[in-house]
């Protein structure tokens, strides 16, 4: 489901300035990916979504053997966490290359998400979220795409297998950081999962926001 346009609230954070501030905290994160994430989040807020306190960014163009999850505090403009995160079995081996919004595909989804309620499920303390992009990730809740702890998200897997383990599409995290991840993201924060998918880049209403000029930014982030 896409965010409904209701009223144009005041801009809570100038996107270029915010992205620049956050980039200094995360030197390993592609600054153009970060700017795209901030721009997409700002588009959602400009379209009526409530501003968030935190933003999570996943760069699925990086291998699973690398730390490719970043969580930022938007109020203090600080990095709260950089860590490993899994992708779905159907998305690829160490490198993800296929993404889906289809139930049963066991593939990860890309795009802008809004995190929601925490709960205790079969994987332990977990976090539900809703995809905001129609046809791209809006079936995330129906597919039970959640943030949850998983033993296979472990650096020792990289030593043995050349990658961490894979989920059924969920952005699973290390058990040691799962509670912190869930607690910092629950209750309506933003999560942005990046991959240089041409169709998504060309059609996403959050990336191609009328209020932003993102063409050069997105081209350089591919």
HELIX and SHEET records of a PDB file:
HELIX    1   1 UNK A   15  UNK A   25  1                                  11    
HELIX    2   2 UNK A   31  UNK A   46  1                                  16    
HELIX    3   3 UNK A   89  UNK A   91  5                                   3    
HELIX    4   4 UNK A  155  UNK A  161  1                                   7    
HELIX    5   5 UNK A  175  UNK A  185  1                                  11    
HELIX    6   6 UNK A  198  UNK A  203  1                                   6    
HELIX    7   7 UNK A  215  UNK A  221  1                                   7    
SHEET    1   A 7 UNK A  78  UNK A  83  0                                        
SHEET    2   A 7 UNK A  69  UNK A  73 -1                                        
SHEET    3   A 7 UNK A  54  UNK A  59 -1                                        
SHEET    4   A 7 UNK A 190  UNK A 194  1                                        
SHEET    5   A 7 UNK A 111  UNK A 121 -1                                        
SHEET    6   A 7 UNK A 124  UNK A 131 -1                                        
SHEET    7   A 7 UNK A 146  UNK A 147 -1                                        
END                                                                             
